[in-house]
Each structure stands twice: as structure tokens, then as C-alpha cells.
């Protein structure tokens, strides 16, 4: 089953956008977990 070139290009663009969104979300999740871990390791001291 062959796809016409225009449909193939649209599909490639759709997949590229989906991959970029997934990568951005994964990066944000890793960043959030890293920040939470830093806060647990170095709690801020409250002054009297």
C-alpha cells in the first residue's frame, strides 16, 4: 500500500510534533523531580 507524497509529508509532520510534545513533557517531569529532590536534600533554615 503506497501513500501519496503529500499524505506522507503530513504524517511525518504530525509525528514530529507529537515527538516534540512528548520530549518536552518528559523534560519538564525530570526537571520537576530534580527540583523536588534538591528541596528535600537541602531544606532552608528558618531564622528565629
PyMOL Python script that loads the backbone (N, CA, C, O; Angstrom):
from pymol import cmd

cmd.read_pdbstr("""\
ATOM      1  N   UNK A   1       0.840  -1.174   0.000  1.00  0.00           N
ATOM      2  CA  UNK A   1       0.000   0.000   0.000  1.00  0.00           C
ATOM      3  C   UNK A   1       0.886   1.239   0.000  1.00  0.00           C
ATOM      4  O   UNK A   1       1.643   1.456   0.946  1.00  0.00           O
ATOM      5  N   UNK A   2       0.805   2.015  -0.998  1.00  0.00           N
ATOM      6  CA  UNK A   2       1.640   3.205  -1.117  1.00  0.00           C
ATOM      7  C   UNK A   2       0.847   4.443  -0.714  1.00  0.00           C
ATOM      8  O   UNK A   2      -0.355   4.548  -0.957  1.00  0.00           O
ATOM      9  N   UNK A   3       1.564   5.378  -0.089  1.00  0.00           N
ATOM     10  CA  UNK A   3       0.955   6.663   0.264  1.00  0.00           C
ATOM     11  C   UNK A   3       1.390   7.698  -0.749  1.00  0.00           C
ATOM     12  O   UNK A   3       2.495   7.639  -1.288  1.00  0.00           O
ATOM     13  N   UNK A   4       0.516   8.634  -0.997  1.00  0.00           N
ATOM     14  CA  UNK A   4       0.953   9.704  -1.881  1.00  0.00           C
ATOM     15  C   UNK A   4       1.899  10.614  -1.096  1.00  0.00           C
ATOM     16  O   UNK A   4       1.788  10.690   0.128  1.00  0.00           O
ATOM     17  N   UNK A   5       2.817  11.298  -1.758  1.00  0.00           N
ATOM     18  CA  UNK A   5       3.841  12.100  -1.071  1.00  0.00           C
ATOM     19  C   UNK A   5       3.275  13.173  -0.140  1.00  0.00           C
ATOM     20  O   UNK A   5       3.865  13.463   0.900  1.00  0.00           O
ATOM     21  N   UNK A   6       2.153  13.753  -0.503  1.00  0.00           N
ATOM     22  CA  UNK A   6       1.570  14.801   0.341  1.00  0.00           C
ATOM     23  C   UNK A   6       1.087  14.224   1.680  1.00  0.00           C
ATOM     24  O   UNK A   6       1.308  14.829   2.729  1.00  0.00           O
ATOM     25  N   UNK A   7       0.443  13.078   1.647  1.00  0.00           N
ATOM     26  CA  UNK A   7      -0.029  12.433   2.883  1.00  0.00           C
ATOM     27  C   UNK A   7       1.152  11.984   3.749  1.00  0.00           C
ATOM     28  O   UNK A   7       1.109  12.101   4.974  1.00  0.00           O
ATOM     29  N   UNK A   8       2.190  11.478   3.116  1.00  0.00           N
ATOM     30  CA  UNK A   8       3.372  11.047   3.860  1.00  0.00           C
ATOM     31  C   UNK A   8       4.015  12.233   4.565  1.00  0.00           C
ATOM     32  O   UNK A   8       4.441  12.111   5.714  1.00  0.00           O
ATOM     33  N   UNK A   9       4.089  13.374   3.894  1.00  0.00           N
ATOM     34  CA  UNK A   9       4.695  14.569   4.487  1.00  0.00           C
ATOM     35  C   UNK A   9       3.854  15.052   5.675  1.00  0.00           C
ATOM     36  O   UNK A   9       4.405  15.442   6.704  1.00  0.00           O
ATOM     37  N   UNK A  10       2.527  15.028   5.537  1.00  0.00           N
ATOM     38  CA  UNK A  10       1.653  15.439   6.637  1.00  0.00           C
ATOM     39  C   UNK A  10       1.809  14.511   7.842  1.00  0.00           C
ATOM     40  O   UNK A  10       1.844  14.962   8.987  1.00  0.00           O
ATOM     41  N   UNK A  11       1.902  13.218   7.567  1.00  0.00           N
ATOM     42  CA  UNK A  11       2.079  12.255   8.637  1.00  0.00           C
ATOM     43  C   UNK A  11       3.416  12.463   9.346  1.00  0.00           C
ATOM     44  O   UNK A  11       3.483  12.386  10.572  1.00  0.00           O
ATOM     45  N   UNK A  12       4.466  12.723   8.596  1.00  0.00           N
ATOM     46  CA  UNK A  12       5.776  12.987   9.185  1.00  0.00           C
ATOM     47  C   UNK A  12       5.737  14.222  10.083  1.00  0.00           C
ATOM     48  O   UNK A  12       6.305  14.220  11.175  1.00  0.00           O
ATOM     49  N   UNK A  13       5.070  15.266   9.620  1.00  0.00           N
ATOM     50  CA  UNK A  13       4.975  16.487  10.420  1.00  0.00           C
ATOM     51  C   UNK A  13       4.177  16.238  11.699  1.00  0.00           C
ATOM     52  O   UNK A  13       4.548  16.726  12.767  1.00  0.00           O
ATOM     53  N   UNK A  14       3.086  15.484  11.596  1.00  0.00           N
ATOM     54  CA  UNK A  14       2.279  15.157  12.764  1.00  0.00           C
ATOM     55  C   UNK A  14       3.098  14.361  13.784  1.00  0.00           C
ATOM     56  O   UNK A  14       3.055  14.643  14.981  1.00  0.00           O
ATOM     57  N   UNK A  15       3.839  13.371  13.298  1.00  0.00           N
ATOM     58  CA  UNK A  15       4.671  12.568  14.197  1.00  0.00           C
ATOM     59  C   UNK A  15       5.783  13.400  14.828  1.00  0.00           C
ATOM     60  O   UNK A  15       6.114  13.201  15.997  1.00  0.00           O
ATOM     61  N   UNK A  16       6.362  14.323  14.072  1.00  0.00           N
ATOM     62  CA  UNK A  16       7.414  15.184  14.618  1.00  0.00           C
ATOM     63  C   UNK A  16       6.862  16.071  15.739  1.00  0.00           C
ATOM     64  O   UNK A  16       7.509  16.247  16.772  1.00  0.00           O
ATOM     65  N   UNK A  17       5.685  16.618  15.534  1.00  0.00           N
ATOM     66  CA  UNK A  17       5.067  17.451  16.572  1.00  0.00           C
ATOM     67  C   UNK A  17       4.771  16.605  17.807  1.00  0.00           C
ATOM     68  O   UNK A  17       5.016  17.046  18.930  1.00  0.00           O
ATOM     69  N   UNK A  18       4.255  15.410  17.613  1.00  0.00           N
ATOM     70  CA  UNK A  18       3.950  14.532  18.747  1.00  0.00           C
ATOM     71  C   UNK A  18       5.216  14.168  19.517  1.00  0.00           C
ATOM     72  O   UNK A  18       5.197  14.126  20.747  1.00  0.00           O
ATOM     73  N   UNK A  19       6.303  13.908  18.817  1.00  0.00           N
ATOM     74  CA  UNK A  19       7.567  13.574  19.472  1.00  0.00           C
ATOM     75  C   UNK A  19       8.090  14.773  20.260  1.00  0.00           C
ATOM     76  O   UNK A  19       8.578  14.615  21.380  1.00  0.00           O
ATOM     77  N   UNK A  20       7.992  15.967  19.682  1.00  0.00           N
ATOM     78  CA  UNK A  20       8.464  17.166  20.381  1.00  0.00           C
ATOM     79  C   UNK A  20       7.647  17.440  21.638  1.00  0.00           C
ATOM     80  O   UNK A  20       8.198  17.820  22.672  1.00  0.00           O
ATOM     81  N   UNK A  21       6.333  17.247  21.547  1.00  0.00           N
ATOM     82  CA  UNK A  21       5.489  17.443  22.732  1.00  0.00           C
ATOM     83  C   UNK A  21       5.844  16.428  23.815  1.00  0.00           C
ATOM     84  O   UNK A  21       5.959  16.786  24.987  1.00  0.00           O
ATOM     85  N   UNK A  22       6.015  15.174  23.430  1.00  0.00           N
ATOM     86  CA  UNK A  22       6.365  14.133  24.399  1.00  0.00           C
ATOM     87  C   UNK A  22       7.727  14.404  25.028  1.00  0.00           C
ATOM     88  O   UNK A  22       7.897  14.210  26.232  1.00  0.00           O
ATOM     89  N   UNK A  23       8.692  14.845  24.241  1.00  0.00           N
ATOM     90  CA  UNK A  23      10.020  15.152  24.774  1.00  0.00           C
ATOM     91  C   UNK A  23       9.966  16.336  25.732  1.00  0.00           C
ATOM     92  O   UNK A  23      10.630  16.330  26.769  1.00  0.00           O
ATOM     93  N   UNK A  24       9.186  17.341  25.390  1.00  0.00           N
ATOM     94  CA  UNK A  24       9.039  18.494  26.276  1.00  0.00           C
ATOM     95  C   UNK A  24       8.402  18.110  27.594  1.00  0.00           C
ATOM     96  O   UNK A  24       8.835  18.559  28.655  1.00  0.00           O
ATOM     97  N   UNK A  25       7.380  17.285  27.527  1.00  0.00           N
ATOM     98  CA  UNK A  25       6.722  16.833  28.756  1.00  0.00           C
ATOM     99  C   UNK A  25       7.668  15.992  29.610  1.00  0.00           C
ATOM    100  O   UNK A  25       7.718  16.164  30.828  1.00  0.00           O
ATOM    101  N   UNK A  26       8.404  15.098  28.993  1.00  0.00           N
ATOM    102  CA  UNK A  26       9.354  14.264  29.742  1.00  0.00           C
ATOM    103  C   UNK A  26      10.427  15.132  30.387  1.00  0.00           C
ATOM    104  O   UNK A  26      10.798  14.907  31.539  1.00  0.00           O
ATOM    105  N   UNK A  27      10.923  16.113  29.660  1.00  0.00           N
ATOM    106  CA  UNK A  27      11.926  17.021  30.217  1.00  0.00           C
ATOM    107  C   UNK A  27      11.384  17.802  31.392  1.00  0.00           C
ATOM    108  O   UNK A  27      12.089  17.998  32.382  1.00  0.00           O
ATOM    109  N   UNK A  28      10.147  18.253  31.302  1.00  0.00           N
ATOM    110  CA  UNK A  28       9.540  19.004  32.393  1.00  0.00           C
ATOM    111  C   UNK A  28       9.362  18.124  33.628  1.00  0.00           C
ATOM    112  O   UNK A  28       9.593  18.577  34.749  1.00  0.00           O
ATOM    113  N   UNK A  29       8.956  16.879  33.432  1.00  0.00           N
ATOM    114  CA  UNK A  29       8.784  15.953  34.557  1.00  0.00           C
ATOM    115  C   UNK A  29      10.126  15.701  35.246  1.00  0.00           C
ATOM    116  O   UNK A  29      10.205  15.694  36.475  1.00  0.00           O
ATOM    117  N   UNK A  30      11.173  15.496  34.458  1.00  0.00           N
ATOM    118  CA  UNK A  30      12.504  15.274  35.040  1.00  0.00           C
ATOM    119  C   UNK A  30      12.950  16.509  35.819  1.00  0.00           C
ATOM    120  O   UNK A  30      13.508  16.389  36.910  1.00  0.00           O
ATOM    121  N   UNK A  31      12.708  17.689  35.263  1.00  0.00           N
ATOM    122  CA  UNK A  31      13.072  18.937  35.943  1.00  0.00           C
ATOM    123  C   UNK A  31      12.327  19.074  37.266  1.00  0.00           C
ATOM    124  O   UNK A  31      12.933  19.415  38.282  1.00  0.00           O
ATOM    125  N   UNK A  32      11.018  18.813  37.267  1.00  0.00           N
ATOM    126  CA  UNK A  32      10.230  18.917  38.492  1.00  0.00           C
ATOM    127  C   UNK A  32      10.732  17.939  39.558  1.00  0.00           C
ATOM    128  O   UNK A  32      10.837  18.300  40.730  1.00  0.00           O
ATOM    129  N   UNK A  33      11.036  16.721  39.159  1.00  0.00           N
ATOM    130  CA  UNK A  33      11.527  15.738  40.131  1.00  0.00           C
ATOM    131  C   UNK A  33      12.893  16.141  40.675  1.00  0.00           C
ATOM    132  O   UNK A  33      13.182  15.940  41.854  1.00  0.00           O
ATOM    133  N   UNK A  34      13.722  16.706  39.821  1.00  0.00           N
ATOM    134  CA  UNK A  34      15.043  17.156  40.258  1.00  0.00           C
ATOM    135  C   UNK A  34      14.910  18.284  41.287  1.00  0.00           C
ATOM    136  O   UNK A  34      15.608  18.287  42.301  1.00  0.00           O
ATOM    137  N   UNK A  35      14.026  19.227  41.027  1.00  0.00           N
ATOM    138  CA  UNK A  35      13.820  20.333  41.962  1.00  0.00           C
ATOM    139  C   UNK A  35      13.281  19.820  43.296  1.00  0.00           C
ATOM    140  O   UNK A  35      13.702  20.295  44.351  1.00  0.00           O
ATOM    141  N   UNK A  36      12.366  18.870  43.266  1.00  0.00           N
ATOM    142  CA  UNK A  36      11.820  18.311  44.500  1.00  0.00           C
ATOM    143  C   UNK A  36      12.907  17.591  45.294  1.00  0.00           C
ATOM    144  O   UNK A  36      12.943  17.684  46.521  1.00  0.00           O
ATOM    145  N   UNK A  37      13.775  16.886  44.614  1.00  0.00           N
ATOM    146  CA  UNK A  37      14.859  16.180  45.284  1.00  0.00           C
ATOM    147  C   UNK A  37      15.830  17.169  45.915  1.00  0.00           C
ATOM    148  O   UNK A  37      16.313  16.940  47.024  1.00  0.00           O
ATOM    149  N   UNK A  38      16.122  18.267  45.221  1.00  0.00           N
ATOM    150  CA  UNK A  38      17.017  19.286  45.777  1.00  0.00           C
ATOM    151  C   UNK A  38      16.434  19.890  47.040  1.00  0.00           C
ATOM    152  O   UNK A  38      17.162  20.136  48.002  1.00  0.00           O
ATOM    153  N   UNK A  39      15.130  20.132  47.051  1.00  0.00           N
ATOM    154  CA  UNK A  39      14.488  20.719  48.232  1.00  0.00           C
ATOM    155  C   UNK A  39      14.534  19.768  49.417  1.00  0.00           C
ATOM    156  O   UNK A  39      14.703  20.202  50.556  1.00  0.00           O
ATOM    157  N   UNK A  40      14.384  18.471  49.157  1.00  0.00           N
ATOM    158  CA  UNK A  40      14.434  17.505  50.251  1.00  0.00           C
ATOM    159  C   UNK A  40      15.843  17.381  50.823  1.00  0.00           C
ATOM    160  O   UNK A  40      16.011  17.188  52.027  1.00  0.00           O
ATOM    161  N   UNK A  41      16.852  17.490  49.965  1.00  0.00           N
ATOM    162  CA  UNK A  41      18.227  17.338  50.429  1.00  0.00           C
ATOM    163  C   UNK A  41      18.730  18.571  51.177  1.00  0.00           C
ATOM    164  O   UNK A  41      19.484  18.448  52.142  1.00  0.00           O
ATOM    165  N   UNK A  42      18.317  19.754  50.737  1.00  0.00           N
ATOM    166  CA  UNK A  42      18.802  20.992  51.338  1.00  0.00           C
ATOM    167  C   UNK A  42      17.631  21.829  51.815  1.00  0.00           C
ATOM    168  O   UNK A  42      17.240  22.784  51.144  1.00  0.00           O
ATOM    169  N   UNK A  43      17.062  21.485  52.970  1.00  0.00           N
ATOM    170  CA  UNK A  43      15.946  22.292  53.443  1.00  0.00           C
ATOM    171  C   UNK A  43      16.432  23.687  53.864  1.00  0.00           C
ATOM    172  O   UNK A  43      17.540  23.839  54.380  1.00  0.00           O
ATOM    173  N   UNK A  44      15.617  24.666  53.644  1.00  0.00           N
ATOM    174  CA  UNK A  44      16.001  26.022  54.034  1.00  0.00           C
ATOM    175  C   UNK A  44      15.809  26.182  55.526  1.00  0.00           C
ATOM    176  O   UNK A  44      14.835  25.696  56.102  1.00  0.00           O
ATOM    177  N   UNK A  45      16.759  26.875  56.147  1.00  0.00           N
ATOM    178  CA  UNK A  45      16.653  27.123  57.587  1.00  0.00           C
ATOM    179  C   UNK A  45      15.835  28.377  57.808  1.00  0.00           C
ATOM    180  O   UNK A  45      15.983  29.370  57.095  1.00  0.00           O
ATOM    181  N   UNK A  46      14.981  28.318  58.791  1.00  0.00           N
ATOM    182  CA  UNK A  46      14.197  29.499  59.150  1.00  0.00           C
ATOM    183  C   UNK A  46      14.930  30.244  60.265  1.00  0.00           C
ATOM    184  O   UNK A  46      15.385  29.648  61.241  1.00  0.00           O
ATOM    185  N   UNK A  47      15.028  31.523  60.098  1.00  0.00           N
ATOM    186  CA  UNK A  47      15.676  32.344  61.123  1.00  0.00           C
ATOM    187  C   UNK A  47      14.708  32.600  62.260  1.00  0.00           C
ATOM    188  O   UNK A  47      13.500  32.686  62.039  1.00  0.00           O
ATOM    189  N   UNK A  48      15.230  32.724  63.495  1.00  0.00           N
ATOM    190  CA  UNK A  48      14.333  32.929  64.661  1.00  0.00           C
ATOM    191  C   UNK A  48      13.605  34.239  64.617  1.00  0.00           C
ATOM    192  O   UNK A  48      12.826  34.543  65.521  1.00  0.00           O
TER     193      UNK A  48
END
""", "prot")
cmd.dss("prot")
cmd.show_as("cartoon", "prot")
cmd.util.cbc("prot")
cmd.orient("prot")
